[in-house]
Amino acid sequence: MKTLLLSLYVLTICLPAIAQHRLVKLWESDSITLKGPESALFDPKSNSLYVSSMGEGSVVIMGTDGRIITKEWLTGLNSNMGSALFKGLFYTTAPSGIAVVDVEKAAVIKQILIDSIGRLNDVAVDSRGVVYVSDTRTGKVYRVENEKAILYLENMSGANGLLTVNDDLYVITTNTLYKVNANKKVTKVADGFENGLDGIVMVSPNEFIVSNYTGILYYVKADGSKELLLDTRADRLMANDISYDSKTKTLYVPVFNRNRIIAYQVK
């Protein structure tokens, strides 16, 4: 009986450790090609990454092994940040609008201007092709449909990372994660983060990884609780607009201040 009770006690102690998620580093890219990588976007179709090399105003295509495929896939941009793909089109933000790129031609085919005095940051596209873009400085989110931008949300302090899932839009603010449904009902998913939230990916239904540009990665559970996955602030490694490959469970983290991408497997 004592042996059984001891076994149960040990199992109870070990359960939290078993449930804890963790990251295993796979690789990091060179620090020469990229100049201020603000975002990385995984494309399952080509099995590659579109990296916003913000300091160069360009987009670099990188393999999922960290090797460069095309150094100057797209050039001539202006401080490009977040990006999204939809039906052969690549969207990326600039300070005053969205550049729409024909992926096959690797050429900008139009610019969608947005009347904003702030700084456009991340972009997301839903299943119908509706585009959402965040304005971090003014705390607003715009909705773009038929190439026309309208104000969609406001009072979202430090609005940054965006994610569309079915009819829902997830919005990262300075220290809070919100869900916005099709009727614009705003629900708080999780809060209490360190100031500086940046990117968001969904890793399983209603569970997310959220980045903080100061160098923190969090795992957010369905009940709104969170785990600290990684803290690289002591090493001065930033964690910017992340991306995720659900098939291989690989998280791609742009490190803006070190000009590289670091890949981790989520365990």
Protein Blocks (a to p, Z undefined) as FASTA:
>chain_A
ZZmmmmmmmmmmmmmmmmpccdddfbdcdfklpghiabdcddfklopaddddfknopacd
ddfkopafblblpghiahiabdddeehiacdddfkbccdddfklopafbdcddddfbdcf
bdcddfkopacdddfknopacddeehiacdfbghiehiabdcdehjbccdddfkbccddd
fkopacdfbghiaehifbdcdfbghiacdddfklpacdddfkopacdfbdcklnopacdd
ddddfklopacdddfknopacddddZZ
